[in-house]
Amino acid sequence: MPIQDGFGKIGFFEDFQGLTDDDDITLTSGTPARWKDVLMVPISGNVAQNVVVNEGGGVISFSGAAQAADGIALLSAPMQPSGNGTIVVVGRWKASAVTDYRVFFGWQETCDRDTTVNPFTLNGTTLTDNDGGQVVGLYYDSQATTDGMRFMSSSDGTADTTAACTSRTGAITLGALGILAGETLA
């Protein structure tokens, strides 16, 4: 594929601006809801959507019923670099009152609306690849032994633990858990 010099046409850059306190709703399990270019999919039960307008840029929070794997998946439209241009991804989130917190931020080939799962989960020092097809991105799991974001990729349910990654400062393999953010490549 030739080098891209423009930004893609599909994706979302959403601060959820325009919502008000009156937009607090319950997202019903198994029923995706759309907000502009974002598809919001409740995971493992109903999810409360609460809007806070007292912070710059607006804040939207989601909370489940405190059951295992409760949460929300935020999905964009399908993206094809050859037709849509360069892929850019930016994320911001704030986890202030959550005791068990998991985030995946990246690209996943398969996103089942009915049973959306995080492609990577970590318990202590054991990584589980939940088979999202071809996956690459950053993940965070509060159940990990070491606190931090990690870069990881996988192919059809098998984590790419021996994949080589290079940067201008060095090279490293992904390893059993991925590359910890801020890690020095030797």
C-alpha positions in Angstrom: 0.0 0.0 0.0 1.4 3.5 -0.8 2.3 5.9 2.0 -0.8 7.8 3.0 -0.7 11.6 3.2 -4.2 12.4 4.3 -6.4 11.6 7.3 -9.2 9.0 7.1 -12.8 9.8 6.5 -14.2 7.2 9.0 -13.7 7.2 12.7 -14.8 9.3 15.7 -13.3 12.2 17.6 -16.0 12.6 20.2 -16.1 14.5 23.4 -19.8 13.9 23.8 -20.4 17.7 23.7 -24.0 18.7 23.2 -25.3 16.3 25.8 -26.9 17.7 28.9 -27.8 16.4 32.3 -31.2 15.5 30.8 -29.5 13.0 28.6 -28.9 10.5 31.4 -30.3 7.2 30.2 -30.0 3.4 30.7 -28.4 1.6 27.8 -30.2 -1.8 27.5 -28.1 -4.9 27.4 -27.9 -6.3 23.8 -29.2 -3.0 22.3 -26.5 -0.8 20.8 -27.1 3.0 20.9 -25.6 5.5 18.5 -24.3 8.9 19.3 -23.0 10.7 16.2 -20.2 8.4 14.8 -20.0 6.3 18.0 -21.8 3.0 18.5 -22.2 2.3 22.3 -22.7 -1.3 23.2 -23.6 -2.3 26.7 -21.6 -5.4 27.9 -23.0 -8.0 30.3 -26.1 -6.2 31.4 -27.7 -2.7 31.4 -25.3 0.3 31.6 -26.2 3.7 33.1 -25.1 6.7 31.0 -24.5 9.8 33.1 -23.6 13.1 31.6 -21.5 15.7 33.6 -21.3 19.2 32.2 -19.2 20.8 34.9 -15.9 19.9 33.4 -14.3 21.4 30.3 -15.1 19.5 27.1 -17.9 17.5 28.8 -17.7 14.2 30.5 -19.8 11.1 29.9 -19.6 8.2 32.4 -20.9 4.7 32.1 -21.6 2.3 35.0 -22.9 -1.2 35.1 -24.6 -3.2 37.9 -21.3 -4.1 39.5 -21.3 -7.6 37.9 -18.3 -9.3 36.4 -17.4 -7.9 33.0 -20.0 -5.1 33.1 -19.1 -2.2 30.9 -19.4 -0.4 27.6 -17.8 -0.8 24.3 -17.3 2.3 22.1 -17.0 1.4 18.5 -16.4 3.4 15.3 -17.5 2.5 11.8 -15.4 -0.1 9.8 -12.2 1.4 8.5 -10.2 0.4 5.4 -6.9 2.3 5.1 -6.7 1.9 1.3 -10.0 3.6 0.9 -10.3 5.8 3.9 -6.7 7.1 4.4 -4.4 7.1 7.4 -5.6 5.7 10.6 -5.4 8.0 13.6 -6.5 7.0 17.1 -6.6 9.2 20.2 -8.2 8.4 23.5 -8.8 10.0 26.9 -10.5 8.5 29.9 -10.7 9.0 33.6 -11.2 6.1 36.0 -11.8 7.7 39.4 -14.1 5.4 41.3 -13.5 2.1 39.6 -11.9 -0.7 41.5 -11.8 -3.3 38.7 -11.0 -1.5 35.4 -10.1 -2.8 31.9 -9.6 -0.8 28.7 -8.6 -1.8 25.2 -7.7 1.0 22.8 -6.9 0.1 19.2 -8.1 -1.9 16.3 -10.0 -5.2 16.4 -11.1 -7.1 13.3 -14.2 -8.7 14.9 -16.5 -6.8 17.2 -19.6 -8.8 18.0 -22.4 -6.4 19.1 -24.1 -9.1 21.2 -21.1 -10.3 23.1 -18.4 -7.6 22.9 -15.3 -8.6 24.8 -12.0 -6.9 25.5 -9.5 -8.7 23.2 -6.9 -8.9 26.1 -7.4 -9.5 29.8 -4.7 -9.8 32.4 -4.8 -11.5 35.8 -1.6 -11.0 37.7 1.0 -12.1 35.1 -1.3 -14.2 32.9 -2.5 -12.7 29.6 -5.7 -14.1 28.0 -6.3 -13.5 24.3 -10.1 -13.5 23.8 -9.9 -14.0 20.0 -11.0 -10.7 18.4 -9.5 -11.8 15.0 -6.6 -9.6 14.0 -6.0 -7.2 16.9 -3.4 -4.5 17.7 -3.5 -1.8 20.3 -3.0 -0.7 23.9 -4.6 -2.4 26.9 -4.9 -1.8 30.6 -6.1 -4.2 33.2 -6.3 -3.3 36.9 -5.8 -6.9 37.8 -2.3 -6.9 36.4 0.7 -7.2 38.8 2.4 -4.2 37.2 0.2 -1.1 36.8 0.4 0.4 33.3 -0.7 0.5 29.6 0.8 -2.3 27.4 1.1 -2.6 23.6 0.1 -6.0 22.2 -1.1 -7.7 19.0 -2.7 -11.0 18.3 -3.9 -13.1 15.4 -7.1 -15.2 15.7 -6.8 -15.8 19.4 -3.0 -16.2 19.6 -1.0 -13.4 21.2 2.0 -12.4 19.1 4.4 -12.9 22.0 7.5 -13.3 19.7 6.7 -10.4 17.4 9.6 -8.0 17.0 9.0 -4.3 17.6 11.5 -1.6 16.7 11.8 2.0 17.4 14.4 4.6 16.7 16.0 3.8 20.0 16.0 0.0 19.8 14.1 -3.3 19.4 12.3 -5.7 21.6 9.8 -8.6 21.2 6.3 -8.2 22.6 6.8 -10.9 25.2 4.2 -12.7 27.2 2.3 -9.6 28.3 3.2 -7.0 25.6 5.3 -3.9 25.9 4.7 -1.7 29.0 4.2 1.9 28.1 7.3 4.0 28.9 9.6 0.9 28.7 13.0 1.6 27.3 13.8 -0.4 24.1 17.4 -1.7 24.1 
